[in-house]
Amino acid sequence: MTLQMLVGTGEINESGARPGQVSLTRSWLGGAAIFDDREWYCTRAEIRWCAPAHLIVLTHRGGTERTFIRPEDGQSHLGRDRPGTISFVPAGMARQAVYEEAALKYSAVWIAPSFLDTLAPKDGLERALINFSDPLLASLLGGLREAAGAAHPPDEAYLEQLLRLCLHRIRVLPTQPSVAVPHAKLSLPIVGRVDDFIDANLHRNVRLAEMAAAAGLGPDSFARRFKATTGLSPYAYVLEKRIARAEHMLAATPAPIAAVALQLGFAGQSHFTTMFKRRRGITPQAYRASFS
């Protein structure tokens, strides 16, 4: 499904968009809050956007192979969307983003600054927080999702309380809620070269020495600096990319599971099923069925 921003203005360029399902969209409190729950599939999307409302996004399932976001405050993020990740972009803050191999379901809520007349607007809500995890905030957003799907309109006082709790939680989160990475990092261009090499060779065994050569480093130095940058060992990173690519193929293509396994460098369907379940907690068959 083509990505849609319900609030704000900007530009979205997508390629490889596929049909998805809009579960529901709701406008609450006289338009002060807009909730949107949908599936999104595409090969690549480039976005430039600015909205007059605060935006909170929670990924429920699926993810991306690569997510690059640069908010106006200059704190860039390079990583991957995964189930449970949350992003917050303040009202009026422009952002640029690139998403690759998106196959996910997410909820987004836009909250007008006028809703915050009893909160200090610059007290913790002036900086972007990108792709972090917070179980409490995820639970509050889940409450909004349940309210949106209820058979009868929810009580406005209940909605106001949930929205205020969401924003209060964002206010008290540290500036960098995720664990900081060590200083010995690879540069963004080097990470990009290694990523491109891995993407082009997911169908076969990718050796540490080959990734190190793509980075222009020795294997030992590369392995240490790669983990410092991504939080994963090179082997775990390659495996995660295979699983992420598999998620996209399972959700967006009819390819047999055995064919998906072989195309992504697994020894066979049994090996693929074992690794997929170990990483995602469900089998490839069950994952595909959740999108039907």
C-alpha positions in Angstrom: 0.0 0.0 0.0 1.2 3.5 -0.8 2.4 5.3 2.3 0.1 8.1 3.4 0.7 11.0 5.8 -2.6 12.3 7.0 -1.2 15.5 8.5 1.3 17.9 7.1 3.0 18.6 3.8 6.0 17.2 1.9 7.0 14.7 -0.7 6.9 10.9 -0.9 8.6 9.0 -3.6 8.0 5.2 -3.6 9.0 2.3 -5.7 7.7 -1.3 -5.6 4.6 -0.4 -3.5 2.3 -3.4 -3.0 -1.3 -3.6 -1.9 -1.9 -3.6 1.9 -4.8 -3.1 4.2 -5.9 0.0 6.1 -7.3 -1.4 9.3 -8.8 1.9 10.6 -8.4 5.6 10.8 -10.0 7.7 13.5 -10.3 11.4 14.3 -10.8 12.3 18.0 -11.4 15.3 20.2 -12.6 17.5 17.4 -9.6 16.7 15.2 -7.0 17.3 17.9 -5.8 13.7 17.6 -5.8 11.5 14.5 -5.1 7.8 14.7 -4.1 5.7 11.7 -3.4 1.9 11.6 -2.3 0.3 8.4 0.0 -2.1 6.5 2.8 -0.8 4.3 4.8 -2.7 1.6 7.4 -1.1 -0.7 10.9 -1.7 -2.1 12.1 1.8 -1.4 10.6 5.1 -0.2 12.2 8.5 0.1 10.3 11.0 2.3 10.6 14.7 3.1 7.8 15.9 5.4 6.8 18.4 8.0 3.6 18.3 10.1 2.0 20.9 12.4 1.2 18.1 14.9 3.3 15.8 17.1 3.7 12.3 15.6 4.1 9.0 17.4 4.6 5.8 15.3 4.7 2.2 16.7 5.6 -0.7 14.5 3.5 -3.8 15.4 5.0 -6.4 13.2 7.3 -6.8 10.2 9.9 -4.2 9.6 12.4 -2.7 7.1 15.8 -3.9 5.9 17.2 -0.3 6.3 15.8 2.8 7.8 17.6 6.2 7.6 16.0 9.2 9.3 17.4 12.7 9.6 15.2 15.0 11.6 15.7 18.8 11.5 17.5 18.7 14.8 20.4 16.9 13.1 20.3 13.6 15.1 20.4 11.1 12.3 19.4 7.5 12.7 20.5 4.5 10.7 19.0 1.1 11.5 16.0 -1.1 10.9 12.3 -0.9 11.9 11.3 -3.9 14.0 8.3 -4.9 16.1 8.0 -2.7 19.1 10.1 0.2 17.8 8.6 3.7 18.4 9.5 7.1 16.9 8.4 10.5 18.0 8.7 13.6 15.8 7.7 17.0 17.3 5.3 19.3 15.6 6.9 21.6 13.1 10.1 19.6 12.8 11.0 18.7 9.2 12.5 15.3 8.5 14.0 13.3 5.7 13.8 9.5 5.6 14.7 6.6 3.4 13.1 3.2 3.9 14.2 0.0 2.1 12.3 -3.3 1.8 9.4 -2.2 4.0 6.9 -4.9 5.0 5.2 -3.9 8.2 2.1 -3.0 10.1 2.1 0.2 12.2 0.0 2.7 14.1 0.5 6.4 13.9 -1.1 9.1 16.0 -0.9 12.8 15.3 -1.6 15.1 18.3 -2.2 18.9 17.8 0.0 21.1 20.0 -3.2 22.9 21.1 -4.1 19.7 23.0 -1.1 20.5 25.2 -2.3 23.7 26.7 -1.6 22.4 30.2 1.9 21.1 29.4 5.0 23.1 28.8 5.4 22.7 25.0 9.2 22.9 25.1 9.6 20.6 28.1 10.8 17.3 26.6 8.7 17.5 23.4 11.1 19.6 21.3 13.4 16.8 20.2 12.9 13.8 18.0 13.3 10.2 19.3 13.8 7.7 16.6 13.3 3.9 16.6 13.6 3.3 20.4 11.8 0.8 22.6 9.7 1.6 25.6 7.3 -1.1 26.9 5.2 1.4 28.8 4.7 3.8 25.9 4.0 0.8 23.6 1.3 -0.3 26.0 -0.3 3.1 26.0 -0.3 3.2 22.2 -1.9 -0.2 22.3 -4.7 1.2 24.4 -5.3 3.8 21.7 -5.4 1.1 19.1 -8.0 -0.8 21.1 -10.0 2.3 21.5 -9.9 2.9 17.8 -11.1 -0.5 17.0 -13.9 -0.5 19.6 -17.5 -1.1 18.4 -18.6 2.1 20.2 -16.9 5.5 20.3 -14.6 5.6 23.4 -15.1 8.1 26.2 -13.3 11.4 25.4 -12.0 11.7 28.9 -10.4 8.2 28.5 -8.8 9.2 25.2 -7.5 12.5 26.7 -5.9 10.6 29.5 -4.2 8.1 27.2 -2.9 10.8 25.0 -1.6 12.9 27.9 0.1 9.8 29.4 1.8 9.1 26.0 3.1 12.6 25.8 4.2 12.7 29.4 6.1 9.5 28.9 7.9 11.0 25.9 8.7 14.1 28.0 10.5 12.1 30.7 12.4 9.7 28.4 16.1 10.4 28.2 17.3 12.1 25.0 18.8 8.8 23.8 16.6 6.1 25.3 18.5 3.3 23.5 21.9 2.1 24.7 24.7 4.3 23.4 27.2 2.6 21.0 31.0 2.7 21.7 33.2 5.3 20.1 35.1 3.0 17.7 32.5 3.1 15.0 32.6 2.7 11.2 31.7 5.7 9.1 28.3 5.9 7.4 29.9 5.4 3.9 31.7 2.3 5.0 28.6 0.9 6.6 26.8 1.6 3.3 29.5 -0.3 1.3 29.3 -3.3 3.6 25.5 -3.2 3.5 25.5 -3.1 -0.3 27.9 -6.0 -0.4 25.8 -8.1 2.0 22.6 -7.2 0.1 24.1 -8.4 -3.2 25.2 -11.7 -1.7 22.5 -12.9 0.6 22.0 -15.9 -1.6 25.3 -17.4 -0.6 27.7 -17.8 2.3 29.1 -14.3 3.2 32.6 -14.6 4.7 34.0 -12.2 7.3 37.1 -11.6 5.2 34.9 -10.4 2.3 33.0 -8.0 4.4 36.2 -6.7 5.9 37.6 -6.2 2.4 34.5 -4.2 1.4 35.2 -2.0 4.4 38.9 -1.7 3.7 39.9 -3.2 7.0 41.4 -6.3 8.5 39.0 -9.0 9.7 39.6 -8.5 13.4 39.4 -4.7 13.4 36.4 -4.8 11.1 34.5 -7.3 13.4 35.1 -5.1 16.5 34.2 -1.8 14.9 31.2 -3.3 13.1 29.7 -4.6 16.3 30.5 -1.2 18.0 28.5 0.5 15.2 25.6 -1.9 14.7 25.4 -3.7 18.1 25.6 -7.0 16.2 28.4 -9.3 15.1 28.9 -9.5 11.4 27.5 -13.0 11.4 24.4 -12.0 13.4 23.9 -8.9 11.2 23.9 -11.0 8.0 21.5 -13.4 9.6 19.2 -10.6 10.6 19.2 -9.2 7.1 18.3 -12.6 5.7 15.5 -12.9 8.2 14.3 -9.4 7.4 14.4 -10.1 3.6 12.5 -13.3 4.3 9.8 -11.3 6.2 9.4 -9.1 3.2 9.2 -12.0 0.7 6.8 -14.0 2.9 4.5 -11.0 3.3 4.6 -9.5 -0.2 5.3 -12.4 -2.6 3.8 -15.9 -3.2 7.2 -17.6 -3.3 7.2 -21.1 -1.7 9.0 -21.2 1.6 11.6 -23.6 0.4 12.4 -21.2 -2.5 12.7 -18.3 0.0 15.1 -20.3 2.0 17.4 -21.1 -0.9 17.3 -17.6 -2.3 18.5 -16.3 1.0 21.4 -18.6 1.5 19.9 -21.0 4.0 20.8 -24.7 3.8 17.2 -25.7 3.2 13.6 -25.1 4.5 14.2 -26.9 7.8 17.3 -24.7 8.5 15.4 -21.6 7.5 12.4 -22.5 9.7 14.6 -23.1 12.7 16.5 -19.8 12.4 13.4 -17.8 11.6 11.5 -19.1 14.7 14.6 -18.6 16.8 14.7 -14.9 15.8 11.0 -14.1 15.5 9.3 -16.6 17.8 7.0 -18.0 15.1 7.5 -20.2 12.0 7.7 -18.7 8.5 4.3 -20.4 7.7 2.7 -18.7 10.7 4.3 -15.3 9.8 2.9 -15.5 6.3 -0.5 -16.5 7.5 -0.7 -13.4 9.8 -0.7 -11.2 6.6 -3.5 -13.1 4.9 
